[in-house]
C-alpha cells in the first residue's frame, strides 16, 4: 500500500553494515589487502563487527596468531577462502 511504501527508508542499508564480516575478512586476507580498517570502503563497518568477524575466524583456526590488524591465513583459512560460503 501507499502507506507501507512511504514508511520504508529511502535507501537500503549497505550490506557491509548489516552482515557478518568473517567472509569479507577471509577474502581480504586471502588477497593480502591488509587491515579492513585501513581499506578505503565507502561505508566503513563498526569496529565491533570487524572484531566479531576476526573472533569467528580465530575460533575456526583460520587466522595465524598475532596478526589481528592485517590478518594472515592458516592452511585452514586458505581452504575456507576457496569455498564461496559463509565460514560458519
N, CA, C and O atoms as a CHARMM CRD file, in Angstrom:
* protein
*
  352
    1    1 UNK  N      0.82900  -1.18800   0.00000 PROA 1      0.00000
    2    1 UNK  CA     0.00000   0.00000   0.00000 PROA 1      0.00000
    3    1 UNK  C      0.87500   1.25400   0.00000 PROA 1      0.00000
    4    1 UNK  O      2.08200   1.18000   0.23300 PROA 1      0.00000
    5    2 UNK  N      0.27600   2.36400  -0.25500 PROA 2      0.00000
    6    2 UNK  CA     0.98700   3.64600  -0.29200 PROA 2      0.00000
    7    2 UNK  C      1.62600   3.96000   1.05600 PROA 2      0.00000
    8    2 UNK  O      2.76000   4.43600   1.10500 PROA 2      0.00000
    9    3 UNK  N      0.91500   3.70000   2.14500 PROA 3      0.00000
   10    3 UNK  CA     1.43900   3.97900   3.48500 PROA 3      0.00000
   11    3 UNK  C      2.66600   3.12100   3.76700 PROA 3      0.00000
   12    3 UNK  O      3.65700   3.59700   4.32100 PROA 3      0.00000
   13    4 UNK  N      2.58600   1.85500   3.38000 PROA 4      0.00000
   14    4 UNK  CA     3.72300   0.94800   3.56900 PROA 4      0.00000
   15    4 UNK  C      4.93000   1.43200   2.77200 PROA 4      0.00000
   16    4 UNK  O      6.05200   1.45000   3.27800 PROA 4      0.00000
   17    5 UNK  N      4.69300   1.82100   1.53700 PROA 5      0.00000
   18    5 UNK  CA     5.77500   2.31100   0.68400 PROA 5      0.00000
   19    5 UNK  C      6.42100   3.56000   1.27200 PROA 5      0.00000
   20    5 UNK  O      7.64700   3.67100   1.30500 PROA 5      0.00000
   21    6 UNK  N      5.61100   4.48500   1.72900 PROA 6      0.00000
   22    6 UNK  CA     6.12700   5.74000   2.27300 PROA 6      0.00000
   23    6 UNK  C      6.84800   5.56500   3.60400 PROA 6      0.00000
   24    6 UNK  O      7.66200   6.40800   3.98100 PROA 6      0.00000
   25    7 UNK  N      6.55700   4.48100   4.31800 PROA 7      0.00000
   26    7 UNK  CA     7.21700   4.25400   5.61100 PROA 7      0.00000
   27    7 UNK  C      8.59400   3.60000   5.45900 PROA 7      0.00000
   28    7 UNK  O      9.36300   3.55000   6.41800 PROA 7      0.00000
   29    8 UNK  N      8.90100   3.11200   4.28400 PROA 8      0.00000
   30    8 UNK  CA    10.19900   2.46600   4.04800 PROA 8      0.00000
   31    8 UNK  C     11.30600   3.50500   3.93900 PROA 8      0.00000
   32    8 UNK  O     11.07400   4.63500   3.51100 PROA 8      0.00000
   33    9 UNK  N     12.53600   3.10000   4.33900 PROA 9      0.00000
   34    9 UNK  CA    13.65600   4.04100   4.19100 PROA 9      0.00000
   35    9 UNK  C     13.92800   4.31500   2.71000 PROA 9      0.00000
   36    9 UNK  O     13.64100   3.48500   1.84800 PROA 9      0.00000
   37   10 UNK  N     14.47800   5.47800   2.43700 PROA 10     0.00000
   38   10 UNK  CA    14.75600   5.86300   1.05400 PROA 10     0.00000
   39   10 UNK  C     15.80900   4.94900   0.42600 PROA 10     0.00000
   40   10 UNK  O     15.72200   4.61100  -0.75400 PROA 10     0.00000
   41   11 UNK  N     16.80600   4.55100   1.22400 PROA 11     0.00000
   42   11 UNK  CA    17.87600   3.68800   0.73300 PROA 11     0.00000
   43   11 UNK  C     18.03600   2.49000   1.66000 PROA 11     0.00000
   44   11 UNK  O     17.81000   2.59100   2.86600 PROA 11     0.00000
   45   12 UNK  N     18.42200   1.37000   1.09400 PROA 12     0.00000
   46   12 UNK  CA    18.71400   0.18300   1.88200 PROA 12     0.00000
   47   12 UNK  C     20.07600   0.35000   2.52900 PROA 12     0.00000
   48   12 UNK  O     21.00400   0.87000   1.91000 PROA 12     0.00000
   49   13 UNK  N     20.19700  -0.09000   3.77600 PROA 13     0.00000
   50   13 UNK  CA    21.48200  -0.02300   4.47000 PROA 13     0.00000
   51   13 UNK  C     22.49000  -0.90000   3.72300 PROA 13     0.00000
   52   13 UNK  O     22.15200  -2.02600   3.35900 PROA 13     0.00000
   53   14 UNK  N     23.70800  -0.42500   3.48400 PROA 14     0.00000
   54   14 UNK  CA    24.71200  -1.22100   2.76900 PROA 14     0.00000
   55   14 UNK  C     24.94000  -2.58000   3.44000 PROA 14     0.00000
   56   14 UNK  O     24.95900  -2.68700   4.66600 PROA 14     0.00000
   57   15 UNK  N     25.11000  -3.59600   2.62200 PROA 15     0.00000
   58   15 UNK  CA    25.25700  -4.96000   3.13500 PROA 15     0.00000
   59   15 UNK  C     26.42400  -5.08900   4.10800 PROA 15     0.00000
   60   15 UNK  O     26.32800  -5.83000   5.08600 PROA 15     0.00000
   61   16 UNK  N     27.51700  -4.38700   3.85800 PROA 16     0.00000
   62   16 UNK  CA    28.68800  -4.49900   4.72700 PROA 16     0.00000
   63   16 UNK  C     28.38900  -3.99900   6.14300 PROA 16     0.00000
   64   16 UNK  O     29.11200  -4.33300   7.08200 PROA 16     0.00000
   65   17 UNK  N     27.34400  -3.21200   6.30000 PROA 17     0.00000
   66   17 UNK  CA    26.96900  -2.69700   7.61900 PROA 17     0.00000
   67   17 UNK  C     25.97400  -3.60000   8.34000 PROA 17     0.00000
   68   17 UNK  O     25.68200  -3.38500   9.51600 PROA 17     0.00000
   69   18 UNK  N     25.44500  -4.62200   7.63300 PROA 18     0.00000
   70   18 UNK  CA    24.40600  -5.43400   8.25800 PROA 18     0.00000
   71   18 UNK  C     24.66600  -6.93600   8.23200 PROA 18     0.00000
   72   18 UNK  O     23.81900  -7.71400   8.67100 PROA 18     0.00000
   73   19 UNK  N     25.81200  -7.35300   7.73000 PROA 19     0.00000
   74   19 UNK  CA    26.10300  -8.78400   7.68700 PROA 19     0.00000
   75   19 UNK  C     27.36200  -9.11400   8.47700 PROA 19     0.00000
   76   19 UNK  O     28.13900  -8.23300   8.84400 PROA 19     0.00000
   77   20 UNK  N     27.54000 -10.40200   8.72700 PROA 20     0.00000
   78   20 UNK  CA    28.75400 -10.86400   9.38900 PROA 20     0.00000
   79   20 UNK  C     29.93100 -10.62800   8.44900 PROA 20     0.00000
   80   20 UNK  O     29.84500 -10.90500   7.25300 PROA 20     0.00000
   81   21 UNK  N     31.02100 -10.12100   8.99100 PROA 21     0.00000
   82   21 UNK  CA    32.16600  -9.74400   8.15600 PROA 21     0.00000
   83   21 UNK  C     33.23100 -10.83000   8.03300 PROA 21     0.00000
   84   21 UNK  O     34.26900 -10.60100   7.41100 PROA 21     0.00000
   85   22 UNK  N     32.99600 -11.99800   8.60900 PROA 22     0.00000
   86   22 UNK  CA    34.00900 -13.05200   8.56500 PROA 22     0.00000
   87   22 UNK  C     34.40100 -13.39100   7.12600 PROA 22     0.00000
   88   22 UNK  O     35.58800 -13.51900   6.82600 PROA 22     0.00000
   89   23 UNK  N     33.42700 -13.53600   6.24300 PROA 23     0.00000
   90   23 UNK  CA    33.73400 -13.88400   4.85100 PROA 23     0.00000
   91   23 UNK  C     34.50600 -12.76500   4.15800 PROA 23     0.00000
   92   23 UNK  O     35.41300 -13.03300   3.37000 PROA 23     0.00000
   93   24 UNK  N     34.15200 -11.51400   4.44600 PROA 24     0.00000
   94   24 UNK  CA    34.85500 -10.36700   3.85600 PROA 24     0.00000
   95   24 UNK  C     36.30100 -10.34100   4.33700 PROA 24     0.00000
   96   24 UNK  O     37.22000 -10.16400   3.53800 PROA 24     0.00000
   97   25 UNK  N     36.50000 -10.51700   5.63500 PROA 25     0.00000
   98   25 UNK  CA    37.85000 -10.51500   6.21400 PROA 25     0.00000
   99   25 UNK  C     38.65900 -11.67100   5.64600 PROA 25     0.00000
  100   25 UNK  O     39.84200 -11.51600   5.34300 PROA 25     0.00000
  101   26 UNK  N     38.02400 -12.83100   5.50100 PROA 26     0.00000
  102   26 UNK  CA    38.69100 -14.00900   4.94500 PROA 26     0.00000
  103   26 UNK  C     39.16800 -13.73300   3.51800 PROA 26     0.00000
  104   26 UNK  O     40.31100 -14.04200   3.17800 PROA 26     0.00000
  105   27 UNK  N     38.30600 -13.15800   2.68600 PROA 27     0.00000
  106   27 UNK  CA    38.68500 -12.86000   1.30200 PROA 27     0.00000
  107   27 UNK  C     39.75500 -11.77500   1.22300 PROA 27     0.00000
  108   27 UNK  O     40.65200 -11.84200   0.38300 PROA 27     0.00000
  109   28 UNK  N     39.65800 -10.77800   2.09900 PROA 28     0.00000
  110   28 UNK  CA    40.67700  -9.72100   2.11400 PROA 28     0.00000
  111   28 UNK  C     42.02800 -10.28100   2.54500 PROA 28     0.00000
  112   28 UNK  O     43.06400  -9.89900   2.00100 PROA 28     0.00000
  113   29 UNK  N     42.01900 -11.18500   3.52100 PROA 29     0.00000
  114   29 UNK  CA    43.27000 -11.79900   3.97100 PROA 29     0.00000
  115   29 UNK  C     43.85500 -12.67500   2.86600 PROA 29     0.00000
  116   29 UNK  O     45.06900 -12.69400   2.66100 PROA 29     0.00000
  117   30 UNK  N     42.99500 -13.39600   2.16000 PROA 30     0.00000
  118   30 UNK  CA    43.44700 -14.24400   1.04900 PROA 30     0.00000
  119   30 UNK  C     44.12500 -13.38800  -0.02200 PROA 30     0.00000
  120   30 UNK  O     45.13300 -13.79400  -0.60100 PROA 30     0.00000
  121   31 UNK  N     43.57400 -12.21800  -0.27800 PROA 31     0.00000
  122   31 UNK  CA    44.12700 -11.31200  -1.29000 PROA 31     0.00000
  123   31 UNK  C     45.25200 -10.43300  -0.74200 PROA 31     0.00000
  124   31 UNK  O     45.84300  -9.64000  -1.47600 PROA 31     0.00000
  125   32 UNK  N     45.54300 -10.58000   0.55200 PROA 32     0.00000
  126   32 UNK  CA    46.58100  -9.79200   1.23700 PROA 32     0.00000
  127   32 UNK  C     46.36500  -8.28700   1.05900 PROA 32     0.00000
  128   32 UNK  O     47.27700  -7.55000   0.68400 PROA 32     0.00000
  129   33 UNK  N     45.13800  -7.85600   1.33700 PROA 33     0.00000
  130   33 UNK  CA    44.78700  -6.44400   1.20500 PROA 33     0.00000
  131   33 UNK  C     45.05100  -5.64300   2.47000 PROA 33     0.00000
  132   33 UNK  O     44.80000  -4.43900   2.50200 PROA 33     0.00000
  133   34 UNK  N     45.54700  -6.28600   3.49800 PROA 34     0.00000
  134   34 UNK  CA    45.84200  -5.58000   4.74200 PROA 34     0.00000
  135   34 UNK  C     44.63700  -5.52100   5.65400 PROA 34     0.00000
  136   34 UNK  O     43.70500  -6.31500   5.52700 PROA 34     0.00000
  137   35 UNK  N     44.66600  -4.58300   6.56200 PROA 35     0.00000
  138   35 UNK  CA    43.60900  -4.45800   7.56800 PROA 35     0.00000
  139   35 UNK  C     42.33200  -3.90300   6.95200 PROA 35     0.00000
  140   35 UNK  O     42.37200  -2.97100   6.14900 PROA 35     0.00000
  141   36 UNK  N     41.20700  -4.48200   7.33600 PROA 36     0.00000
  142   36 UNK  CA    39.92000  -3.98800   6.84500 PROA 36     0.00000
  143   36 UNK  C     39.68000  -2.55500   7.30700 PROA 36     0.00000
  144   36 UNK  O     39.00700  -1.78600   6.62100 PROA 36     0.00000
  145   37 UNK  N     40.22200  -2.19400   8.46200 PROA 37     0.00000
  146   37 UNK  CA    40.04700  -0.83000   8.97900 PROA 37     0.00000
  147   37 UNK  C     40.80400   0.19500   8.13800 PROA 37     0.00000
  148   37 UNK  O     40.45800   1.37600   8.15200 PROA 37     0.00000
  149   38 UNK  N     41.82800  -0.23600   7.40900 PROA 38     0.00000
  150   38 UNK  CA    42.60200   0.67100   6.55800 PROA 38     0.00000
  151   38 UNK  C     42.11000   0.70000   5.11400 PROA 38     0.00000
  152   38 UNK  O     42.51500   1.56400   4.33600 PROA 38     0.00000
  153   39 UNK  N     41.24100  -0.23600   4.75500 PROA 39     0.00000
  154   39 UNK  CA    40.76600  -0.32900   3.37900 PROA 39     0.00000
  155   39 UNK  C     39.76900   0.80300   3.10900 PROA 39     0.00000
  156   39 UNK  O     38.90300   1.06400   3.94400 PROA 39     0.00000
  157   40 UNK  N     39.87500   1.47700   1.96300 PROA 40     0.00000
  158   40 UNK  CA    39.01200   2.63800   1.68900 PROA 40     0.00000
  159   40 UNK  C     37.58300   2.24700   1.28300 PROA 40     0.00000
  160   40 UNK  O     37.20700   2.36700   0.11700 PROA 40     0.00000
  161   41 UNK  N     36.80500   1.78600   2.24500 PROA 41     0.00000
  162   41 UNK  CA    35.41400   1.41500   1.99300 PROA 41     0.00000
  163   41 UNK  C     34.54200   2.66800   1.94600 PROA 41     0.00000
  164   41 UNK  O     34.80100   3.63500   2.66300 PROA 41     0.00000
  165   42 UNK  N     33.52900   2.65200   1.12100 PROA 42     0.00000
  166   42 UNK  CA    32.60500   3.78100   1.04200 PROA 42     0.00000
  167   42 UNK  C     31.85600   3.92300   2.36200 PROA 42     0.00000
  168   42 UNK  O     31.70100   5.03100   2.87400 PROA 42     0.00000
  169   43 UNK  N     31.39600   2.80900   2.91000 PROA 43     0.00000
  170   43 UNK  CA    30.71100   2.78100   4.20700 PROA 43     0.00000
  171   43 UNK  C     31.50800   1.85000   5.11700 PROA 43     0.00000
  172   43 UNK  O     31.48000   0.63300   4.93300 PROA 43     0.00000
  173   44 UNK  N     32.20300   2.39800   6.07300 PROA 44     0.00000
  174   44 UNK  CA    33.03000   1.58100   6.97100 PROA 44     0.00000
  175   44 UNK  C     32.17000   0.92900   8.04800 PROA 44     0.00000
  176   44 UNK  O     31.35800   1.60200   8.68400 PROA 44     0.00000
  177   45 UNK  N     32.34200  -0.38200   8.25700 PROA 45     0.00000
  178   45 UNK  CA    31.59000  -1.06000   9.31100 PROA 45     0.00000
  179   45 UNK  C     32.10800  -0.66700  10.69000 PROA 45     0.00000
  180   45 UNK  O     33.23400  -0.19200  10.83600 PROA 45     0.00000
  181   46 UNK  N     31.27400  -0.87300  11.68500 PROA 46     0.00000
  182   46 UNK  CA    31.63700  -0.60500  13.06800 PROA 46     0.00000
  183   46 UNK  C     32.77200  -1.54100  13.49300 PROA 46     0.00000
  184   46 UNK  O     32.80400  -2.70400  13.09200 PROA 46     0.00000
  185   47 UNK  N     33.69200  -1.03400  14.29800 PROA 47     0.00000
  186   47 UNK  CA    34.84800  -1.82900  14.73900 PROA 47     0.00000
  187   47 UNK  C     34.41100  -3.10900  15.46500 PROA 47     0.00000
  188   47 UNK  O     35.08300  -4.13400  15.35700 PROA 47     0.00000
  189   48 UNK  N     33.30600  -3.06100  16.19700 PROA 48     0.00000
  190   48 UNK  CA    32.84800  -4.25800  16.91300 PROA 48     0.00000
  191   48 UNK  C     32.44500  -5.36000  15.93700 PROA 48     0.00000
  192   48 UNK  O     32.63800  -6.53900  16.23400 PROA 48     0.00000
  193   49 UNK  N     31.89400  -5.00500  14.78900 PROA 49     0.00000
  194   49 UNK  CA    31.52600  -6.01000  13.77500 PROA 49     0.00000
  195   49 UNK  C     32.77700  -6.62700  13.14700 PROA 49     0.00000
  196   49 UNK  O     32.80500  -7.81800  12.83600 PROA 49     0.00000
  197   50 UNK  N     33.80000  -5.80700  12.96700 PROA 50     0.00000
  198   50 UNK  CA    35.07600  -6.31900  12.46400 PROA 50     0.00000
  199   50 UNK  C     35.66400  -7.29400  13.47700 PROA 50     0.00000
  200   50 UNK  O     36.11400  -8.38100  13.11300 PROA 50     0.00000
  201   51 UNK  N     35.66000  -6.90300  14.74900 PROA 51     0.00000
  202   51 UNK  CA    36.18500  -7.77300  15.80400 PROA 51     0.00000
  203   51 UNK  C     35.41700  -9.08600  15.88400 PROA 51     0.00000
  204   51 UNK  O     36.01500 -10.13800  16.11200 PROA 51     0.00000
  205   52 UNK  N     34.09200  -9.03800  15.69900 PROA 52     0.00000
  206   52 UNK  CA    33.28300 -10.26200  15.70700 PROA 52     0.00000
  207   52 UNK  C     33.70700 -11.19700  14.57500 PROA 52     0.00000
  208   52 UNK  O     33.82100 -12.40600  14.77700 PROA 52     0.00000
  209   53 UNK  N     33.93800 -10.64700  13.39600 PROA 53     0.00000
  210   53 UNK  CA    34.37600 -11.45900  12.26100 PROA 53     0.00000
  211   53 UNK  C     35.74300 -12.07200  12.49600 PROA 53     0.00000
  212   53 UNK  O     35.96300 -13.24200  12.18200 PROA 53     0.00000
  213   54 UNK  N     36.66000 -11.29400  13.04500 PROA 54     0.00000
  214   54 UNK  CA    38.00200 -11.80100  13.35400 PROA 54     0.00000
  215   54 UNK  C     37.92300 -12.88200  14.42700 PROA 54     0.00000
  216   54 UNK  O     38.61300 -13.89800  14.34400 PROA 54     0.00000
  217   55 UNK  N     37.08100 -12.65900  15.43400 PROA 55     0.00000
  218   55 UNK  CA    36.92300 -13.64400  16.51600 PROA 55     0.00000
  219   55 UNK  C     36.41500 -14.97700  15.96000 PROA 55     0.00000
  220   55 UNK  O     36.91000 -16.03700  16.34300 PROA 55     0.00000
  221   56 UNK  N     35.43300 -14.92800  15.06400 PROA 56     0.00000
  222   56 UNK  CA    34.90800 -16.15300  14.46600 PROA 56     0.00000
  223   56 UNK  C     36.00000 -16.88300  13.69000 PROA 56     0.00000
  224   56 UNK  O     36.14500 -18.09800  13.81800 PROA 56     0.00000
  225   57 UNK  N     36.75800 -16.15600  12.89700 PROA 57     0.00000
  226   57 UNK  CA    37.83300 -16.78400  12.12300 PROA 57     0.00000
  227   57 UNK  C     38.91600 -17.34800  13.03300 PROA 57     0.00000
  228   57 UNK  O     39.50100 -18.38800  12.73100 PROA 57     0.00000
  229   58 UNK  N     39.18900 -16.66800  14.14700 PROA 58     0.00000
  230   58 UNK  CA    40.13000 -17.19900  15.14300 PROA 58     0.00000
  231   58 UNK  C     39.62200 -18.52200  15.70200 PROA 58     0.00000
  232   58 UNK  O     40.37500 -19.49100  15.80400 PROA 58     0.00000
  233   59 UNK  N     38.33600 -18.55800  16.06500 PROA 59     0.00000
  234   59 UNK  CA    37.73700 -19.77000  16.63100 PROA 59     0.00000
  235   59 UNK  C     37.78100 -20.93200  15.64800 PROA 59     0.00000
  236   59 UNK  O     37.91700 -22.08700  16.05400 PROA 59     0.00000
  237   60 UNK  N     37.66700 -20.63500  14.37200 PROA 60     0.00000
  238   60 UNK  CA    37.71300 -21.67200  13.33800 PROA 60     0.00000
  239   60 UNK  C     39.13900 -22.09600  12.99600 PROA 60     0.00000
  240   60 UNK  O     39.34400 -23.04500  12.24000 PROA 60     0.00000
  241   61 UNK  N     40.12400 -21.39100  13.55300 PROA 61     0.00000
  242   61 UNK  CA    41.52100 -21.70500  13.25700 PROA 61     0.00000
  243   61 UNK  C     41.96200 -21.21300  11.89300 PROA 61     0.00000
  244   61 UNK  O     42.90800 -21.74900  11.31500 PROA 61     0.00000
  245   62 UNK  N     41.28200 -20.19200  11.37000 PROA 62     0.00000
  246   62 UNK  CA    41.57400 -19.69600  10.03000 PROA 62     0.00000
  247   62 UNK  C     42.65400 -18.62500   9.99400 PROA 62     0.00000
  248   62 UNK  O     43.22000 -18.35300   8.93500 PROA 62     0.00000
  249   63 UNK  N     42.94800 -18.00800  11.14900 PROA 63     0.00000
  250   63 UNK  CA    43.91900 -16.91400  11.18500 PROA 63     0.00000
  251   63 UNK  C     45.15200 -17.28300  11.99300 PROA 63     0.00000
  252   63 UNK  O     45.06800 -17.96300  13.01600 PROA 63     0.00000
  253   64 UNK  N     46.29700 -16.82000  11.51100 PROA 64     0.00000
  254   64 UNK  CA    47.53800 -17.00200  12.26000 PROA 64     0.00000
  255   64 UNK  C     47.52300 -16.06800  13.46000 PROA 64     0.00000
  256   64 UNK  O     47.05100 -14.93600  13.35500 PROA 64     0.00000
  257   65 UNK  N     48.03300 -16.52500  14.59900 PROA 65     0.00000
  258   65 UNK  CA    48.05000 -15.66200  15.78500 PROA 65     0.00000
  259   65 UNK  C     48.95700 -14.44800  15.58900 PROA 65     0.00000
  260   65 UNK  O     49.95200 -14.50300  14.86500 PROA 65     0.00000
  261   66 UNK  N     48.58800 -13.35000  16.25300 PROA 66     0.00000
  262   66 UNK  CA    49.43200 -12.16200  16.25600 PROA 66     0.00000
  263   66 UNK  C     49.30100 -11.25200  15.05600 PROA 66     0.00000
  264   66 UNK  O     50.11400 -10.34500  14.87800 PROA 66     0.00000
  265   67 UNK  N     48.29200 -11.47300  14.22900 PROA 67     0.00000
  266   67 UNK  CA    48.12700 -10.64400  13.02500 PROA 67     0.00000
  267   67 UNK  C     46.72400 -10.04800  12.96100 PROA 67     0.00000
  268   67 UNK  O     46.11400 -10.03500  11.89200 PROA 67     0.00000
  269   68 UNK  N     46.20400  -9.55700  14.07400 PROA 68     0.00000
  270   68 UNK  CA    44.82000  -9.05400  14.10900 PROA 68     0.00000
  271   68 UNK  C     44.60700  -7.85600  13.18700 PROA 68     0.00000
  272   68 UNK  O     43.54700  -7.74200  12.57200 PROA 68     0.00000
  273   69 UNK  N     45.57600  -6.97000  13.08000 PROA 69     0.00000
  274   69 UNK  CA    45.37900  -5.77400  12.25700 PROA 69     0.00000
  275   69 UNK  C     45.44600  -6.07400  10.76100 PROA 69     0.00000
  276   69 UNK  O     44.71600  -5.46800   9.97500 PROA 69     0.00000
  277   70 UNK  N     46.29800  -6.98500  10.36900 PROA 70     0.00000
  278   70 UNK  CA    46.38800  -7.40800   8.97100 PROA 70     0.00000
  279   70 UNK  C     46.38000  -8.93500   8.97000 PROA 70     0.00000
  280   70 UNK  O     47.43600  -9.56400   8.91200 PROA 70     0.00000
  281   71 UNK  N     45.17700  -9.53400   9.03600 PROA 71     0.00000
  282   71 UNK  CA    45.06400 -10.98600   9.20500 PROA 71     0.00000
  283   71 UNK  C     45.82700 -11.78700   8.15900 PROA 71     0.00000
  284   71 UNK  O     45.84600 -11.44800   6.97500 PROA 71     0.00000
  285   72 UNK  N     46.45200 -12.85500   8.63100 PROA 72     0.00000
  286   72 UNK  CA    47.15300 -13.81600   7.76600 PROA 72     0.00000
  287   72 UNK  C     46.45800 -15.15800   7.94100 PROA 72     0.00000
  288   72 UNK  O     46.09000 -15.52900   9.05500 PROA 72     0.00000
  289   73 UNK  N     46.27900 -15.87400   6.86400 PROA 73     0.00000
  290   73 UNK  CA    45.53400 -17.12500   6.90200 PROA 73     0.00000
  291   73 UNK  C     46.40800 -18.32400   7.21900 PROA 73     0.00000
  292   73 UNK  O     47.57100 -18.40100   6.82100 PROA 73     0.00000
  293   74 UNK  N     45.81300 -19.25800   7.95000 PROA 74     0.00000
  294   74 UNK  CA    46.42400 -20.56100   8.18300 PROA 74     0.00000
  295   74 UNK  C     46.05600 -21.44700   6.98900 PROA 74     0.00000
  296   74 UNK  O     45.38500 -21.00200   6.05800 PROA 74     0.00000
  297   75 UNK  N     46.49700 -22.68900   7.02700 PROA 75     0.00000
  298   75 UNK  CA    46.13500 -23.64100   5.97900 PROA 75     0.00000
  299   75 UNK  C     44.60700 -23.80000   5.91900 PROA 75     0.00000
  300   75 UNK  O     44.01800 -23.83900   4.83900 PROA 75     0.00000
  301   76 UNK  N     43.98700 -23.89000   7.08900 PROA 76     0.00000
  302   76 UNK  CA    42.51900 -23.98500   7.15700 PROA 76     0.00000
  303   76 UNK  C     41.88300 -22.72700   6.55700 PROA 76     0.00000
  304   76 UNK  O     40.90300 -22.81600   5.81800 PROA 76     0.00000
  305   77 UNK  N     42.44000 -21.56400   6.87500 PROA 77     0.00000
  306   77 UNK  CA    41.92200 -20.31000   6.34400 PROA 77     0.00000
  307   77 UNK  C     41.96500 -20.26400   4.82600 PROA 77     0.00000
  308   77 UNK  O     41.02000 -19.79400   4.19200 PROA 77     0.00000
  309   78 UNK  N     43.05200 -20.74900   4.23700 PROA 78     0.00000
  310   78 UNK  CA    43.15700 -20.78000   2.77300 PROA 78     0.00000
  311   78 UNK  C     42.10900 -21.71900   2.17900 PROA 78     0.00000
  312   78 UNK  O     41.53000 -21.43000   1.13100 PROA 78     0.00000
  313   79 UNK  N     41.86700 -22.84800   2.85600 PROA 79     0.00000
  314   79 UNK  CA    40.84500 -23.78100   2.37500 PROA 79     0.00000
  315   79 UNK  C     39.45600 -23.15500   2.46600 PROA 79     0.00000
  316   79 UNK  O     38.65100 -23.28600   1.54300 PROA 79     0.00000
  317   80 UNK  N     39.17400 -22.47200   3.58100 PROA 80     0.00000
  318   80 UNK  CA    37.88000 -21.80600   3.74400 PROA 80     0.00000
  319   80 UNK  C     37.68700 -20.70500   2.70200 PROA 80     0.00000
  320   80 UNK  O     36.57900 -20.51400   2.20200 PROA 80     0.00000
  321   81 UNK  N     38.74600 -19.98700   2.37400 PROA 81     0.00000
  322   81 UNK  CA    38.65800 -18.88400   1.41400 PROA 81     0.00000
  323   81 UNK  C     38.31600 -19.37800   0.00900 PROA 81     0.00000
  324   81 UNK  O     37.76800 -18.62000  -0.79200 PROA 81     0.00000
  325   82 UNK  N     38.62800 -20.62200  -0.29700 PROA 82     0.00000
  326   82 UNK  CA    38.32800 -21.17800  -1.62300 PROA 82     0.00000
  327   82 UNK  C     36.85600 -21.55000  -1.78300 PROA 82     0.00000
  328   82 UNK  O     36.36200 -21.70200  -2.90100 PROA 82     0.00000
  329   83 UNK  N     36.16200 -21.69500  -0.65100 PROA 83     0.00000
  330   83 UNK  CA    34.75300 -22.08900  -0.68900 PROA 83     0.00000
  331   83 UNK  C     33.89000 -20.82500  -0.65000 PROA 83     0.00000
  332   83 UNK  O     33.99700 -20.04200   0.29300 PROA 83     0.00000
  333   84 UNK  N     33.04800 -20.61500  -1.64400 PROA 84     0.00000
  334   84 UNK  CA    32.25600 -19.37700  -1.69600 PROA 84     0.00000
  335   84 UNK  C     31.03600 -19.39500  -0.76800 PROA 84     0.00000
  336   84 UNK  O     29.91300 -19.12200  -1.19300 PROA 84     0.00000
  337   85 UNK  N     31.27700 -19.71900   0.50100 PROA 85     0.00000
  338   85 UNK  CA    30.21200 -19.77400   1.50300 PROA 85     0.00000
  339   85 UNK  C     30.64500 -19.02800   2.74900 PROA 85     0.00000
  340   85 UNK  O     31.82900 -18.75600   2.94400 PROA 85     0.00000
  341   86 UNK  N     29.67400 -18.69900   3.59300 PROA 86     0.00000
  342   86 UNK  CA    29.98400 -18.11000   4.89200 PROA 86     0.00000
  343   86 UNK  C     30.81800 -19.12600   5.67200 PROA 86     0.00000
  344   86 UNK  O     30.46900 -20.30600   5.69000 PROA 86     0.00000
  345   87 UNK  N     31.90800 -18.70600   6.31600 PROA 87     0.00000
  346   87 UNK  CA    32.77800 -19.65300   7.01900 PROA 87     0.00000
  347   87 UNK  C     32.10300 -20.44100   8.13500 PROA 87     0.00000
  348   87 UNK  O     32.60500 -21.49200   8.53500 PROA 87     0.00000
  349   88 UNK  N     30.98300 -19.95700   8.64000 PROA 88     0.00000
  350   88 UNK  CA    30.30100 -20.69800   9.70300 PROA 88     0.00000
  351   88 UNK  C     29.74100 -21.94400   9.13100 PROA 88     0.00000
  352   88 UNK  O     29.12000 -22.72800   9.84800 PROA 88     0.00000
